[in-house]
Amino acid sequence: MQYVSGVIPALTACLNYFTAPGDGIVMLEPIYNSFFGAIEKTGRKVVASQ
């Protein structure tokens, strides 16, 4: 268990733990725009699905 200060830091922690840089992350749209930035900043690729 890990304390985080918000949704984006929690998403970043999960991305770092469960995926590797270069992996594709499927996001259902529409979604909170900051999720895309968090994914890209960790070196993952956004794969959009409508």
C-alpha positions in Angstrom: 0.0 0.0 0.0 1.2 3.5 -0.8 0.0 6.9 0.1 -0.5 9.3 -2.8 -1.7 12.9 -2.9 -4.2 12.5 -5.8 -5.5 10.7 -8.8 -2.6 11.5 -11.2 0.1 10.5 -8.8 -1.8 7.2 -8.2 -2.1 6.7 -11.9 1.6 7.3 -12.4 2.5 4.9 -9.6 0.3 2.2 -11.2 1.8 2.8 -14.6 5.3 2.4 -13.2 4.5 -0.7 -11.3 2.4 -2.6 -13.8 3.8 -1.5 -17.2 7.1 -0.8 -18.9 8.2 2.2 -20.9 7.0 1.8 -24.5 3.9 -0.1 -23.6 0.5 0.9 -25.0 -2.2 2.0 -22.5 -5.8 1.8 -23.7 -7.9 4.8 -22.7 -11.6 5.0 -23.2 -12.6 8.4 -24.5 -13.8 10.9 -23.4 -11.6 11.0 -20.3 -9.9 13.5 -18.0 -7.2 15.2 -20.2 -4.5 15.0 -17.5 -4.5 11.2 -17.8 -2.9 11.5 -21.3 -0.1 13.6 -20.0 0.6 11.2 -17.1 0.8 8.3 -19.5 3.1 10.1 -21.9 5.4 11.5 -19.1 6.1 7.9 -17.9 7.2 6.8 -21.4 4.0 4.9 -22.3 1.9 5.3 -25.4 -1.8 6.3 -25.4 -4.0 3.9 -27.4 -7.4 5.6 -27.7 -10.6 3.6 -27.9 -14.0 5.1 -28.4 
